[in-house]
Amino acid sequence: MFDGFSVVLVEDDPPVRHSLAQTLELAGFAVAAHGSAEEALATLSPGFLGVLITDVRLPRMDGITLLTQALRIEPALPVILITAHGDVGMAVQAMRAGAYDFIEKPFAPERLVDVVTRALDKRSLSVEVQSLRQELAGRRGVEAMLLGRSTAMQTLQREVQALAATSADVMIIGETGTGKELVARCLHEHSTRRARNFVAINCGGLPETLLESELFGHEAGAFTSAQKRRVGKIEHADGGTLLLDEIESMPLTFQVKLLRVLQERRLERLGSNDELSVDIRVIAATKADLKAMSDQHKFRGDLYYRLNVAVLELPPLRERREDIPLLFDHFVMQAAARHGREPPAGSGALNRRLMAHDWPGNVRELRNAAERFVLGLGRDSLPAAGAPDKLALAEQMDQVEKALIEQSLKAHRGVISATCEALGIARKTLYDKLARHGIVADEFRGGPAGE
């Protein structure tokens, strides 16, 4: 369960030490047992993967001193204290100093195994979070804006990087909440137009009577309330980028006027006879199938083909579940900084719940869940695996299985034997699953191969 992690046990009584070590080993933990604090301390180092269990009363260096020195070496190390009845007050004080938990003698073996399991789960999560944060900190350019390490996101990152350097118009297709405006901003920020304006307009957020004035601008006196000249959104985007969000909701009567501007890159303000040249890159974003809409005469076919130059399709979150822990941690860090709070600790169980959820609201819904988590609002109501939405249950479970296998391969640097042991499956079973999911183990090797 915790491959690569170990338990350091400190107990000066040999029979007790042997009994505790045997209990932990039977539970599946790797145990290094020591008779003194000094001996155990010499085995600890920064980044140590495991937990420390120590009796409070030891010869020479006692358990409290060992706790203090161990946390200086590795501040994230969970330390579990074993106490006699009279040491409970001391143990509580030690917990304030950073101990993870204490177990009062006498205790059942199940109690020890339960506490160690929870402590290792916490340590495993802290290592994963640290790895995610290092990955986030090391990202640059497009990867820093479009977070994700799934195959779908890596493909999107490459496509955005390739398109950003061009002036081609782009159509972005994706469900609500998948980050269409973020992708549009990424295209702008990594283009030669980044010094000029990025102008976004929601085509469904304005009444038809205001749409022409909003996009084209107007001269003073063009209509009753036009007291002075107004530069429209298209003209304001000159030299930069114009995002037409929810373009499927643009009225048909206005689409022909937009088509002329897109074809000629010229416009007239309302109330003016003078044409203005504009140098703009147009990005259209939609959650609808514009081709189907044009076939049904709900969207102009000529406008669709004018926009359909370069197309980026954004995957819904349920199709890239392996990105969820990275995104959730990123949103938690952002929310914690925004609200001046310490980011709350998660758990491996929480990550599994997050990955199993269908996320109909996509990244936007995940961001809101992270915000509530930081604020302490309804943590128990964080989404669990709900009823399937558009995917059958079997398909959802396949995606969760694929994500968990890839996580384990990454954690074990692509080593098949270690991955099999961590997942609790036979080598043949793992190879069958790799083939079914299209996973290449060699891509996860972060160092020398070591079967």
C-alpha positions as CSV (number, residue, x, y, z in Angstrom):
1,M,0.0,0.0,0.0
2,F,2.9,2.4,0.9
3,D,5.6,1.1,-1.3
4,G,8.9,3.0,-0.7
5,F,7.7,4.2,2.7
6,S,9.0,2.7,6.0
7,V,8.3,2.8,9.7
8,V,11.1,3.7,12.2
9,L,10.3,2.2,15.5
10,V,12.2,3.1,18.8
11,E,11.6,1.0,21.9
12,D,14.3,0.1,24.4
13,D,12.6,-3.1,25.7
14,P,13.6,-5.9,23.3
15,P,10.6,-8.1,23.7
16,V,8.2,-5.2,23.3
17,R,10.2,-3.9,20.3
18,H,10.1,-7.3,18.7
19,S,6.3,-7.6,19.3
20,L,5.5,-4.2,17.9
21,A,7.7,-4.7,14.8
22,Q,6.1,-8.1,14.1
23,T,2.6,-6.5,14.4
24,L,3.5,-3.8,11.9
25,E,5.3,-6.2,9.5
26,L,2.3,-8.5,9.5
27,A,0.2,-5.5,8.5
28,G,2.4,-5.1,5.5
29,F,4.7,-2.2,6.6
30,A,8.5,-2.1,6.2
31,V,9.9,-1.7,9.7
32,A,13.3,-0.6,11.0
33,A,13.4,-1.2,14.8
34,H,15.9,0.5,17.1
35,G,16.7,0.3,20.7
36,S,17.7,3.9,21.2
37,A,16.8,7.4,20.0
38,E,20.4,8.1,18.9
39,E,20.4,5.0,16.7
40,A,17.1,5.9,15.1
41,L,18.0,9.5,14.6
42,A,21.1,8.6,12.5
43,T,18.8,6.9,10.0
44,L,16.7,10.0,9.3
45,S,17.4,12.5,6.6
46,P,15.6,15.4,4.9
47,G,12.8,14.0,2.7
48,F,12.6,10.8,4.6
49,L,9.7,8.7,3.4
50,G,8.0,7.2,6.4
51,V,6.9,7.7,10.0
52,L,8.6,7.6,13.3
53,I,7.1,5.7,16.3
54,T,8.9,6.2,19.6
55,D,8.4,5.5,23.3
56,V,8.4,8.6,25.4
57,R,10.6,7.1,28.1
58,L,14.0,6.0,26.7
59,P,17.5,5.9,28.2
60,R,19.7,8.9,27.4
61,M,17.8,10.9,24.7
62,D,14.0,10.6,25.5
63,G,11.2,10.5,23.0
64,I,10.3,14.2,23.3
65,T,13.9,15.2,22.5
66,L,13.9,12.7,19.6
67,L,10.6,14.3,18.3
68,T,12.2,17.8,18.3
69,Q,15.3,16.7,16.6
70,A,13.5,14.5,14.0
71,L,11.3,17.4,13.0
72,R,14.3,19.6,12.5
73,I,15.6,17.1,10.0
74,E,12.2,16.6,8.2
75,P,9.4,19.0,9.3
76,A,6.7,16.9,7.5
77,L,7.6,13.7,9.3
78,P,4.7,12.2,11.3
79,V,5.9,11.2,14.7
80,I,3.8,8.9,16.9
81,L,4.5,8.7,20.6
82,I,3.9,5.6,22.8
83,T,3.1,6.7,26.4
84,A,2.3,5.2,29.7
85,H,-0.8,6.4,31.5
86,G,1.1,9.0,33.5
87,D,2.7,10.5,30.4
88,V,-0.5,11.6,28.7
89,G,-0.1,15.3,29.8
90,M,3.5,15.2,28.4
91,A,2.2,13.6,25.2
92,V,-0.4,16.3,24.7
93,Q,2.3,18.9,25.1
94,A,4.4,17.1,22.6
95,M,1.5,17.1,20.1
96,R,1.5,20.9,20.3
97,A,5.2,20.7,19.4
98,G,4.4,18.8,16.3
99,A,3.7,15.2,17.1
100,Y,1.2,13.5,14.8
101,D,-0.5,11.4,17.5
102,F,0.1,9.3,20.7
103,I,-0.9,5.9,21.8
104,E,-1.5,5.1,25.4
105,K,-0.3,1.8,26.9
106,P,-1.7,-0.8,26.9
107,F,-3.2,-0.7,23.4
108,A,-4.6,-3.3,20.9
109,P,-2.4,-4.1,17.9
110,E,-5.3,-2.9,15.6
111,R,-5.0,0.6,17.3
112,L,-1.3,0.8,16.4
113,V,-1.9,-0.4,12.8
114,D,-4.7,2.2,12.3
115,V,-2.7,5.1,13.6
116,V,0.4,4.1,11.5
117,T,-1.8,3.7,8.4
118,R,-3.3,7.2,8.8
119,A,0.2,8.7,9.5
120,L,1.6,7.1,6.3
121,D,-1.4,8.3,4.3
122,K,-0.6,11.8,5.5
123,R,3.1,11.5,4.7
124,S,2.3,10.0,1.3
125,L,0.0,12.9,0.5
126,S,2.5,15.5,1.7
127,V,5.1,14.0,-0.7
128,E,2.6,14.1,-3.5
129,V,1.6,17.7,-2.8
130,Q,5.2,18.7,-2.6
131,S,5.8,17.0,-6.0
132,L,2.8,18.8,-7.5
133,R,3.9,22.2,-6.2
134,Q,7.4,21.7,-7.5
135,E,5.9,20.7,-10.9
136,L,3.7,23.9,-10.8
137,A,6.7,26.1,-9.9
138,G,8.8,24.6,-12.7
139,R,6.2,25.2,-15.4
140,R,6.8,28.0,-17.9
141,G,5.0,29.5,-20.8
142,V,1.9,27.7,-22.1
143,E,2.2,24.9,-19.5
144,A,2.1,27.4,-16.7
145,M,-1.4,28.6,-17.9
146,L,-2.9,25.4,-19.1
147,L,-2.3,23.0,-16.3
148,G,-2.4,19.3,-16.8
149,R,-0.2,16.3,-17.6
150,S,-2.8,14.1,-19.2
151,T,-2.3,13.1,-22.9
152,A,-5.3,15.3,-23.8
153,M,-3.8,18.4,-22.1
154,Q,-0.3,17.8,-23.5
155,T,-1.8,17.7,-27.0
156,L,-3.7,20.9,-26.3
157,Q,-0.5,22.6,-24.9
158,R,1.4,21.7,-28.1
159,E,-1.5,22.9,-30.3
160,V,-1.8,26.2,-28.5
161,Q,2.0,26.7,-28.6
162,A,2.0,26.2,-32.4
163,L,-1.0,28.4,-33.0
164,A,0.1,31.2,-30.7
165,A,2.9,32.3,-33.0
166,T,0.5,32.7,-36.0
167,S,-2.2,35.2,-36.8
168,A,-4.7,32.5,-37.7
169,D,-8.3,32.9,-36.4
170,V,-9.2,30.1,-34.0
171,M,-12.4,28.4,-32.9
172,I,-12.4,26.9,-29.4
173,I,-14.9,24.2,-28.7
174,G,-15.7,23.0,-25.2
175,E,-18.3,22.4,-22.6
176,T,-19.2,25.1,-20.0
177,G,-16.4,25.5,-17.5
178,T,-13.6,23.9,-19.5
179,G,-11.6,27.1,-19.7
180,K,-12.3,28.4,-23.2
181,E,-11.4,32.0,-22.2
182,L,-8.3,30.9,-20.5
183,V,-7.1,29.2,-23.7
184,A,-7.9,32.3,-25.7
185,R,-5.9,34.4,-23.3
186,C,-3.1,31.9,-23.5
187,L,-3.0,32.3,-27.3
188,H,-2.9,36.1,-26.9
189,E,-0.2,36.2,-24.2
190,H,2.1,33.9,-26.2
191,S,1.7,35.7,-29.5
192,T,3.3,38.8,-31.0
193,R,0.1,40.7,-30.2
194,R,0.5,40.4,-26.4
195,A,1.4,44.1,-26.1
196,R,-2.0,45.1,-27.5
197,N,-5.5,44.6,-26.1
198,F,-7.2,41.3,-25.5
199,V,-10.9,42.1,-25.8
200,A,-13.6,39.6,-24.8
201,I,-17.3,40.0,-25.5
202,N,-20.0,37.6,-24.5
203,C,-22.3,37.4,-27.5
204,G,-25.1,36.1,-25.4
205,G,-24.8,38.7,-22.7
206,L,-26.0,41.7,-24.7
207,P,-29.4,42.5,-26.2
208,E,-29.5,42.6,-30.0
209,T,-30.2,46.3,-30.0
210,L,-26.8,47.0,-28.3
211,L,-24.7,44.4,-30.0
212,E,-23.9,46.5,-33.1
213,S,-22.9,49.5,-31.1
214,E,-20.9,47.5,-28.7
215,L,-18.9,45.8,-31.4
216,F,-18.7,48.5,-34.1
217,G,-18.9,51.7,-31.9
218,H,-20.8,54.8,-32.9
219,E,-20.5,58.5,-33.8
220,A,-22.0,61.2,-31.7
221,G,-25.7,61.6,-32.7
222,A,-25.9,58.2,-34.3
223,F,-29.0,57.6,-32.1
224,T,-30.8,59.4,-29.4
225,S,-28.5,58.5,-26.4
226,A,-25.3,58.8,-28.4
227,Q,-23.8,61.9,-26.9
228,K,-20.3,61.4,-28.0
229,R,-18.2,59.1,-30.2
230,R,-17.6,55.6,-28.8
231,V,-14.9,53.2,-29.9
232,G,-16.3,49.7,-30.3
233,K,-14.9,46.4,-29.1
234,I,-13.5,45.4,-32.5
235,E,-11.7,48.7,-33.0
236,H,-10.4,48.6,-29.4
237,A,-8.9,45.2,-30.2
238,D,-6.9,46.6,-33.2
239,G,-3.5,45.1,-33.2
240,G,-4.6,42.6,-30.6
241,T,-7.1,39.8,-30.1
242,L,-10.9,39.7,-30.1
243,L,-12.7,36.9,-28.3
244,L,-16.3,36.2,-29.3
245,D,-17.5,34.0,-26.5
246,E,-20.7,32.0,-26.9
247,I,-20.8,32.9,-30.5
248,E,-23.6,30.4,-31.1
249,S,-26.0,32.8,-29.4
250,M,-25.2,35.7,-31.8
251,P,-28.4,36.7,-33.7
252,L,-28.6,35.6,-37.3
253,T,-29.3,39.1,-38.4
254,F,-26.0,40.3,-37.0
255,Q,-23.9,37.4,-38.2
256,V,-23.9,38.7,-41.8
257,K,-22.5,42.0,-40.6
258,L,-19.8,40.3,-38.6
259,L,-18.9,38.1,-41.5
260,R,-18.1,41.1,-43.7
261,V,-15.8,42.5,-41.0
262,L,-14.0,39.2,-40.7
263,Q,-13.6,38.9,-44.4
264,E,-12.4,42.4,-45.1
265,R,-11.0,43.5,-41.7
266,R,-12.8,46.8,-42.2
267,L,-15.8,48.3,-40.3
268,E,-17.9,51.4,-40.1
269,R,-19.0,53.0,-36.8
270,L,-22.8,53.5,-36.5
271,G,-23.6,56.9,-37.9
272,S,-20.4,57.1,-40.0
273,N,-19.7,56.5,-43.7
274,D,-16.0,56.2,-43.2
275,E,-14.4,52.7,-43.2
276,L,-11.8,51.8,-40.7
277,S,-9.2,49.1,-41.2
278,V,-8.6,46.8,-38.2
279,D,-5.8,44.3,-37.6
280,I,-7.3,41.7,-35.3
281,R,-7.0,38.1,-34.5
282,V,-10.5,36.6,-33.9
283,I,-11.1,33.8,-31.5
284,A,-14.6,32.3,-31.4
285,A,-15.6,30.2,-28.4
286,T,-18.6,27.9,-28.4
287,K,-20.1,25.0,-26.5
288,A,-22.3,24.1,-29.4
289,D,-21.9,22.1,-32.6
290,L,-21.9,25.0,-35.1
291,K,-21.9,22.7,-38.1
292,A,-25.1,21.0,-36.9
293,M,-26.6,24.4,-36.1
294,S,-25.8,25.7,-39.6
295,D,-27.4,22.5,-41.1
296,Q,-30.5,23.4,-39.1
297,H,-30.3,27.1,-40.3
298,K,-29.7,28.3,-36.7
299,F,-26.2,29.6,-37.5
300,R,-25.0,31.0,-40.8
301,G,-23.0,28.4,-42.8
302,D,-20.7,31.0,-44.4
303,L,-19.8,32.4,-41.0
304,Y,-19.1,28.9,-39.7
305,Y,-16.7,28.1,-42.5
306,R,-15.1,31.5,-42.1
307,L,-14.4,30.8,-38.4
308,N,-13.5,27.1,-38.9
309,V,-9.8,27.8,-39.8
310,A,-8.0,26.3,-36.7
311,V,-10.0,24.4,-34.2
312,L,-9.1,23.6,-30.6
313,E,-11.2,21.1,-28.7
314,L,-11.0,21.3,-24.9
315,P,-11.5,18.0,-23.1
316,P,-14.0,17.9,-20.2
317,L,-12.5,17.2,-16.8
318,R,-14.0,13.7,-16.6
319,E,-11.9,12.8,-19.6
320,R,-8.6,13.8,-17.9
321,R,-9.2,12.7,-14.3
322,E,-5.4,12.3,-13.8
323,D,-5.1,16.1,-13.9
324,I,-7.6,16.6,-11.0
325,P,-5.2,16.4,-8.0
326,L,-2.8,18.9,-9.7
327,L,-5.6,21.3,-10.5
328,F,-7.3,21.0,-7.1
329,D,-4.0,21.7,-5.2
330,H,-3.3,24.7,-7.5
331,F,-6.8,26.1,-6.8
332,V,-6.4,25.4,-3.0
333,M,-3.1,27.3,-3.0
334,Q,-4.7,30.2,-4.9
335,A,-7.7,30.4,-2.6
336,A,-5.5,30.1,0.6
337,A,-3.4,33.0,-0.6
338,R,-6.4,35.1,-1.6
339,H,-8.1,34.6,1.8
340,G,-4.9,34.8,3.9
341,R,-5.2,31.2,5.2
342,E,-3.0,28.2,5.5
343,P,-3.9,25.6,2.8
344,P,-5.8,22.8,4.6
345,A,-4.4,19.3,4.5
346,G,-6.1,16.9,2.1
347,S,-5.8,13.1,2.0
348,G,-5.4,10.3,-0.4
349,A,-9.0,9.4,0.2
350,L,-10.1,12.9,-0.8
351,N,-8.0,12.7,-4.0
352,R,-9.8,9.4,-4.9
353,R,-13.2,11.0,-4.3
354,L,-12.3,14.0,-6.4
355,M,-11.1,11.8,-9.3
356,A,-14.2,9.6,-9.1
357,H,-16.6,12.6,-9.4
358,D,-18.1,13.4,-12.9
359,W,-17.6,17.2,-12.6
360,P,-20.4,18.4,-14.9
361,G,-19.3,22.0,-14.3
362,N,-15.7,21.0,-15.3
363,V,-12.7,23.1,-14.1
364,R,-15.0,25.9,-12.8
365,E,-16.8,23.4,-10.5
366,L,-13.5,22.1,-9.3
367,R,-12.2,25.6,-8.5
368,N,-15.4,26.3,-6.5
369,A,-14.9,23.0,-4.6
370,A,-11.3,24.1,-3.7
371,E,-12.5,27.5,-2.5
372,R,-15.1,25.9,-0.2
373,F,-12.4,23.5,1.1
374,V,-10.1,26.4,2.0
375,L,-13.0,28.3,3.7
376,G,-14.0,25.2,5.6
377,L,-17.5,25.3,4.1
378,G,-19.0,21.9,3.7
379,R,-15.9,19.9,3.5
380,D,-18.0,16.8,4.2
381,S,-20.0,17.7,1.1
382,L,-17.1,17.6,-1.3
383,P,-18.2,15.5,-4.2
384,A,-18.0,11.8,-4.1
385,A,-18.5,9.5,-7.0
386,G,-22.0,10.4,-8.0
387,A,-24.4,8.9,-10.5
388,P,-23.0,8.8,-14.0
389,D,-23.9,11.7,-16.2
390,K,-23.0,11.3,-19.9
391,L,-20.6,8.4,-19.4
392,A,-21.7,4.9,-18.3
393,L,-20.4,3.7,-14.9
394,A,-18.0,1.2,-16.6
395,E,-16.4,4.0,-18.6
396,Q,-16.0,6.2,-15.6
397,M,-14.3,3.4,-13.6
398,D,-12.0,2.7,-16.6
399,Q,-10.9,6.3,-16.5
400,V,-10.3,6.2,-12.8
401,E,-8.4,3.0,-13.1
402,K,-6.2,4.5,-15.9
403,A,-5.5,7.6,-13.8
404,L,-4.5,5.5,-10.7
405,I,-2.2,3.2,-12.8
406,E,-0.5,6.3,-14.3
407,Q,-0.1,7.8,-10.9
408,S,1.5,4.7,-9.5
409,L,3.8,4.3,-12.5
410,K,5.0,7.9,-12.0
411,A,5.5,7.3,-8.3
412,H,7.7,4.3,-9.1
413,R,9.4,5.7,-12.1
414,G,7.9,3.2,-14.5
415,V,9.2,0.1,-12.6
416,I,6.7,-2.6,-13.3
417,S,7.5,-4.8,-10.3
418,A,7.1,-1.9,-7.8
419,T,3.9,-0.7,-9.5
420,C,2.4,-4.2,-9.4
421,E,3.2,-4.5,-5.7
422,A,1.8,-1.0,-4.9
423,L,-1.4,-1.8,-6.8
424,G,-1.7,-5.3,-5.5
425,I,-2.1,-6.9,-8.9
426,A,-0.2,-9.5,-10.9
427,R,2.3,-8.5,-13.6
428,K,0.2,-10.1,-16.4
429,T,-2.9,-8.2,-15.1
430,L,-0.9,-4.9,-15.2
431,Y,0.3,-5.5,-18.7
432,D,-3.2,-6.3,-19.8
433,K,-4.4,-3.0,-18.3
434,L,-1.6,-1.1,-19.8
435,A,-2.5,-2.4,-23.3
436,R,-6.2,-1.7,-22.8
437,H,-5.6,1.9,-21.6
438,G,-2.9,2.6,-24.1
439,I,-0.3,3.4,-21.4
440,V,3.4,3.2,-22.1
441,A,5.3,2.4,-18.9
442,D,8.7,3.6,-20.3
443,E,7.3,7.2,-20.5
444,F,7.3,7.3,-16.7
445,R,10.9,6.3,-16.2
446,G,12.5,9.3,-14.4
447,G,15.9,7.6,-14.0
448,P,17.8,4.5,-14.8
449,A,15.6,1.5,-15.6
450,G,15.6,-0.9,-12.7
451,E,13.5,-4.1,-13.0
